[in-house]
Amino acid sequence: MSRRAAFIPYQPRTILNKGKRPDHWFWTRYSAYPYIGCQHGCEFCYCREQKYSPYDDPNDFAYVIKVKENAAELLRRGLERAPRDLVFTGDYQPAERKYGISRQLLEVCRDLGFPVFVLERSPLVLRDLDLLSEINAGAPSVVAFSILSTPESPSSDRVRALERLAPAPEKRFAAMAQFAKAGILTGTCLMPILPGVSDDEATLESVIRWTANHGGRFVLAGSLTLADQQRHYFLNVLRNRFPELLGLYRSAYPPGSYAPAAGRGLQAAHTVRELCRKHGLTDRIPRPILLGDKRTLNKRIVERLAGELYSMELDGQPGRRIWAHRKAAWAIEDLPQDVGLVYRTMGLKGLEGIPGVGLALARLVEPWIAGEASGAPPRAGVG
């Protein structure tokens, strides 16, 4: 007898998570989620980890859905005095049809002028295309789709078995095309890439080709992570369904690890980059910037620095060099003045004098500042 989902409305004290600055991955600074647990129940979902899940039994994740019934009120209160920046929000699992909390959160973002980042496995997000279009008109936003395979992928059957109740990928691609047609930045988060299941080149290329054919502009690659109870849960799933993969996963994720051994994860990311170039996409999400933002140039320079440090990570460069780029990106993000004005009034010494930048990175960003300020088109992608 199949287990039925139980819905538990409750009122949390807070809902808004705030970062000091936007991350360099999704470009989000805030996050607010309407539910805990997910009826889609994807076997590989990191949200079963203890730091995200309140459930002692990881099996409850797909069947006990906690509904934050005061979410909109809390979000409005949290954003009213916050600097405007990208909010990661929305969850279009089946519970959303009944409770509509995701739409309520979008309404708050629209009312307060905050852009949004929505990452979905369901075409149900199309229900709110009207609202997302309103938000995007004043605050450029992103609607991305989490997709691991296509119907033509060699791994299609295995991926679909592991995605459980998530809607078919062709429906997600069809929704992507609608968002692209509406002028909203969209693309694929190819996350997580599953070793031995969906990391073959044929599968990766099919996802990238379908993204390009449905109006997507990027494909962001990400590795599977395994920790604590989710690790035990997922290895048990493999033991029962794909026992031939157990040895591979035990090797790729030795005890105490969180991400896969660097070689395997980097190999897939390199392949995604090459295939994105082939199909005219980028393997990074273009940074959405609010219209009229007085520090647009700063944010474009940070975007390029983040692209450089990602390329360095893919190339296995020393951590100290990567860390230097990250600190420089943070310094320019936090700079209260226009970095172009700093350069125009003080030249290279002005850039070098920004705490966390230094001479070498000042020389790196100098031509970028000149190019951006002259109106030269920004580079599409990195590397």
C-alpha positions in Angstrom: 0.0 0.0 0.0 1.5 3.3 -1.1 2.0 6.0 1.6 0.0 9.2 1.4 1.5 12.6 2.0 0.6 14.5 5.2 0.5 18.3 5.3 1.3 20.1 8.5 0.6 23.9 8.5 2.7 25.8 11.0 4.0 29.3 11.7 7.8 29.7 11.8 9.4 32.7 13.5 11.4 33.7 10.4 11.6 32.7 6.8 14.2 35.1 5.2 17.8 33.9 5.1 20.2 36.9 4.4 23.7 36.8 3.0 26.2 39.6 3.4 26.5 39.7 -0.4 25.3 37.7 -3.3 26.8 34.3 -3.9 28.8 33.7 -7.1 26.7 30.7 -8.3 23.1 31.7 -8.5 23.7 35.4 -7.7 21.2 35.3 -4.9 21.6 37.2 -1.7 18.4 36.2 0.0 16.4 33.0 0.2 12.9 32.2 1.4 11.2 28.8 1.0 7.5 28.0 1.5 7.7 24.3 2.5 9.8 21.8 4.2 9.9 18.4 2.6 9.0 17.7 -1.1 6.5 15.4 -2.6 8.6 14.9 -5.7 10.9 12.9 -3.4 14.0 12.8 -5.7 16.2 10.1 -4.2 19.4 12.2 -4.6 18.0 15.5 -3.0 20.5 17.1 -0.6 17.6 18.5 1.4 17.4 15.2 3.3 20.7 16.2 5.0 20.3 16.9 8.7 21.1 20.6 8.4 18.1 21.1 6.0 15.7 18.4 7.2 13.8 18.2 10.5 13.0 14.5 10.0 14.8 11.7 11.9 13.7 9.3 9.2 14.8 10.5 5.7 11.9 8.6 4.2 9.6 11.3 5.7 11.1 13.9 3.5 8.7 13.0 0.6 5.6 12.4 2.7 5.5 14.9 5.6 5.2 18.4 4.1 5.4 21.3 6.5 3.6 24.4 5.2 4.8 27.8 6.3 1.3 29.4 6.4 2.6 32.8 7.5 5.5 32.9 5.0 4.3 35.9 3.0 3.9 38.1 6.1 7.3 37.1 7.4 8.9 37.8 4.0 7.3 41.2 3.7 8.6 42.1 7.2 12.1 40.8 6.4 12.5 42.6 3.0 10.9 45.9 3.9 14.2 47.5 5.0 16.6 45.2 3.2 18.7 46.4 0.2 17.1 45.2 -3.0 18.8 42.1 -4.4 18.0 38.7 -5.8 15.7 36.4 -3.7 15.8 32.6 -4.2 12.2 31.6 -3.6 9.4 29.4 -4.9 8.6 25.7 -4.6 6.2 24.2 -7.1 5.7 20.7 -5.7 2.1 19.4 -5.8 1.4 21.0 -2.4 1.6 24.4 -4.1 -1.6 23.7 -6.0 -3.5 23.5 -2.7 -1.7 26.2 -0.6 -0.3 28.7 -3.1 2.4 29.9 -0.8 5.0 30.3 -3.6 2.7 32.7 -5.4 2.2 34.7 -2.2 6.0 35.1 -1.8 6.3 36.3 -5.4 3.6 38.9 -4.7 5.6 40.2 -1.9 8.7 40.5 -4.1 6.7 42.2 -6.8 5.2 44.7 -4.3 8.7 45.6 -2.8 10.6 45.6 -6.1 12.8 42.6 -5.4 14.1 40.4 -8.3 13.7 36.6 -7.9 15.5 33.4 -8.7 13.3 30.4 -9.1 14.7 26.9 -9.6 12.1 24.3 -10.5 11.4 20.7 -11.4 7.8 21.3 -12.3 6.0 23.1 -15.1 3.5 24.3 -12.5 5.6 27.4 -12.2 3.9 28.5 -15.5 0.8 29.2 -13.5 2.7 32.3 -12.2 4.1 33.5 -15.5 2.0 36.6 -15.2 3.4 37.5 -11.8 7.0 36.6 -12.8 6.7 38.8 -15.9 5.6 41.7 -13.8 8.6 41.2 -11.4 11.0 40.8 -14.3 9.8 44.1 -16.0 11.2 46.1 -13.1 13.7 43.8 -11.5 15.5 41.3 -13.9 14.9 37.8 -12.6 15.7 34.2 -13.5 13.6 31.1 -13.8 15.8 28.0 -14.1 14.9 24.3 -14.4 16.6 21.4 -12.7 17.0 18.8 -15.4 19.4 15.8 -15.5 18.4 14.0 -18.8 16.1 14.2 -21.8 13.9 11.5 -23.3 16.7 10.7 -25.8 19.4 10.4 -23.2 21.0 6.9 -22.6 20.4 7.5 -18.9 16.8 8.6 -19.2 15.2 5.5 -17.6 17.5 5.5 -14.6 17.2 9.2 -14.0 13.5 9.1 -14.1 13.5 6.2 -11.6 15.5 8.4 -9.2 13.4 11.5 -9.7 10.3 9.7 -8.5 7.3 12.0 -8.8 9.0 14.9 -10.5 7.3 15.8 -13.8 8.8 14.6 -17.1 11.8 16.6 -18.3 10.1 17.3 -21.7 7.4 19.2 -19.7 10.1 21.2 -18.0 11.7 22.1 -21.3 8.3 23.2 -22.7 7.9 25.5 -19.7 11.4 26.9 -20.3 10.4 27.8 -23.8 7.5 29.8 -22.5 9.6 31.8 -20.1 12.2 32.4 -22.8 9.4 33.7 -25.0 8.2 36.0 -22.2 11.7 37.5 -22.1 12.7 36.1 -18.7 16.3 34.7 -18.4 16.0 31.0 -18.2 18.2 27.9 -18.6 19.1 24.6 -17.0 20.7 23.7 -13.7 22.2 20.3 -14.5 22.4 19.4 -10.9 23.3 17.0 -9.6 25.3 15.2 -12.2 25.1 11.6 -11.1 28.3 9.5 -11.5 27.7 6.4 -13.6 24.1 7.5 -14.3 24.0 10.9 -16.0 27.6 12.0 -16.4 28.2 10.4 -19.9 28.8 12.8 -22.7 25.7 11.8 -24.7 23.4 12.6 -21.8 25.2 15.9 -21.0 25.0 17.0 -24.7 21.4 16.1 -25.0 20.5 18.3 -22.0 22.5 21.2 -23.4 21.1 20.8 -26.9 17.5 20.7 -25.6 18.2 23.8 -23.5 19.5 25.7 -26.5 16.5 24.5 -28.6 14.0 25.7 -25.9 15.4 29.2 -25.4 17.7 28.6 -22.5 20.8 30.7 -22.2 22.9 28.7 -19.7 23.6 25.3 -18.4 25.0 25.3 -14.9 26.7 22.0 -13.8 26.8 20.8 -10.2 28.0 17.6 -8.5 26.0 15.3 -6.3 26.7 15.9 -2.6 26.2 13.2 0.1 26.3 13.8 3.8 25.0 12.1 7.0 21.6 10.6 6.7 21.2 11.4 3.0 24.4 9.5 2.3 23.1 6.4 4.0 19.7 6.8 2.3 21.0 7.2 -1.2 23.6 4.4 -1.0 20.7 2.2 0.2 18.7 3.2 -2.9 21.6 2.2 -5.1 22.0 -1.1 -3.2 18.3 -2.0 -3.9 18.0 -0.7 -7.5 21.5 -0.3 -9.1 23.8 -2.5 -7.0 26.4 -2.5 -9.7 27.0 1.2 -9.0 27.8 0.8 -5.3 31.5 0.3 -5.8 31.7 3.4 -7.9 30.0 5.6 -5.3 31.9 4.3 -2.4 35.1 5.1 -4.3 33.9 8.5 -5.5 32.5 9.4 -2.0 34.8 7.9 0.6 33.6 8.2 4.3 33.8 11.7 5.5 33.6 13.3 2.0 30.8 15.6 0.9 31.5 16.2 -2.8 33.0 13.7 -5.3 36.7 13.2 -5.8 37.9 16.3 -7.7 38.8 14.4 -10.9 35.4 13.1 -11.6 33.5 16.2 -10.8 35.9 18.4 -12.8 35.8 16.1 -15.8 32.0 16.5 -16.1 32.2 20.3 -15.6 34.8 20.6 -18.3 32.6 18.6 -20.7 29.6 20.8 -19.9 31.7 23.9 -20.7 32.9 22.5 -24.0 29.4 21.5 -25.0 27.9 24.8 -24.0 30.4 26.6 -26.3 29.4 24.2 -29.1 25.7 25.0 -28.7 26.1 28.7 -28.1 25.4 28.7 -24.4 27.3 29.7 -21.3 28.1 27.4 -18.3 27.5 30.3 -15.9 24.3 32.2 -15.0 24.5 35.7 -16.4 24.2 38.1 -13.4 20.8 39.9 -13.2 21.3 43.5 -12.3 18.5 46.0 -11.3 17.7 48.6 -13.8 19.4 51.9 -13.0 21.7 50.4 -10.4 24.4 53.0 -9.7 27.0 50.2 -9.1 26.3 48.3 -12.3 29.9 48.4 -13.3 31.1 47.0 -10.0 28.7 44.1 -10.4 29.8 43.4 -13.9 33.4 43.3 -12.8 32.5 41.0 -9.9 30.7 38.8 -12.5 33.8 38.5 -14.5 36.0 37.8 -11.5 33.6 35.1 -10.4 33.9 33.6 -13.9 37.7 33.7 -13.7 37.8 32.0 -10.3 35.4 29.3 -11.6 37.7 28.7 -14.5 40.6 28.4 -12.1 38.8 25.8 -10.0 38.1 23.8 -13.2 41.8 24.0 -14.0 42.8 22.9 -10.6 44.8 26.0 -9.8 46.2 26.6 -6.3 43.6 27.5 -3.7 45.5 30.7 -2.7 45.1 32.1 -6.2 41.4 31.2 -6.2 41.0 32.8 -2.7 42.7 36.0 -3.9 40.2 36.3 -6.8 37.3 35.7 -4.4 38.5 38.3 -1.9 38.9 40.8 -4.7 35.4 40.1 -6.0 34.0 40.6 -2.5 35.9 43.9 -2.1 34.5 45.3 -5.3 31.0 44.0 -4.4 31.2 45.9 -1.1 32.8 49.0 -2.6 30.4 51.9 -1.9 31.7 54.0 -4.8 31.5 53.3 -8.5 34.7 51.4 -9.4 34.9 53.3 -12.7 35.0 56.6 -10.8 37.8 55.2 -8.6 39.8 54.3 -11.7 39.1 57.6 -13.6 40.3 59.7 -10.7 43.2 57.6 -9.4 44.1 55.2 -12.1 45.7 51.8 -11.4 46.8 53.0 -7.9 43.1 53.6 -7.0 42.2 50.0 -7.9 45.3 48.6 -6.2 44.3 50.6 -3.0 40.9 48.9 -2.7 41.4 46.5 0.3 41.5 42.9 -0.9 42.4 43.8 -4.6 46.2 44.5 -4.8 48.4 45.2 -7.9 48.0 41.9 -9.8 44.2 41.9 -9.7 44.1 45.6 -10.3 45.9 45.0 -13.5 43.5 42.2 -14.4 40.4 44.2 -13.9 41.8 47.5 -15.4 41.0 46.6 -19.1 37.6 45.2 -18.1 36.7 48.5 -16.5 37.7 50.4 -19.6 35.8 48.0 -21.8 32.6 48.1 -19.8 32.7 51.8 -19.4 33.2 52.3 -23.2 30.0 50.3 -23.8 31.8 47.3 -25.3 29.5 44.2 -25.2 30.1 42.0 -22.1 31.8 38.6 -22.7 29.3 35.8 -23.2 30.4 33.0 -20.8 33.9 32.4 -19.4 37.1 30.7 -20.4 
